[in-house]
């Protein structure tokens, strides 16, 4: 693979990651909104930590 092909491959991978992020981004905000409804702070913190790992 030559340099130009590598650059195109990297650009395609970056575009794919941006599209993936944009597609899940609204869902991440929805999860954080739901998280605010959890009354138990320790459960809220545990869930928040898991969400961060998923991001």
N, C-alpha and C positions, 0 to 999 in steps of 0.2 A: 504494500500500500504506500503510495507516494504522499508527500506532504500535503498536497491539495486535497487528496481523498481523505486524509486524516482530519483536516480542518473541517471538511464537509460533514464527516461522521460525528465529530465533536459538536458542531453546530446543530445537527439533527438531534443529538442526545440532549442538548441543552433545551431546544425547543420542546421536545417531548416532556422533559421534566417540568417546564413552565406550564404546559398544557395540563399536565397531571395535577400540579399544585392548584391551578385556577379552577379545576373541576371539583376538587375536594375542599377548597377554601370556604365556600358558604356552609358546608356541612360542619367544618371545624367550629365556626362561629356559632352554629346552632347547638353544638354540643356544649360549648361554654355557657350559652344562655340556659340550657337545661341544668347544667351543673350548679348554677346559682340557686336553683330551686331545691337542691339537696340541703336539708336542714342540719345534718350532722357534720360539723367541721372536719372531723378526722376522715370521714368517708369522702367528703368533698376534696380534701387534699390528696387522698389516695387516687381518686378518679382523675384529678388534675395531673398528677404525675404520670399516670398511664396514657393520658391524652398527649402529653408532651412527648413521650416515647414514640407514640404512633406518628406524630407529626414528623 
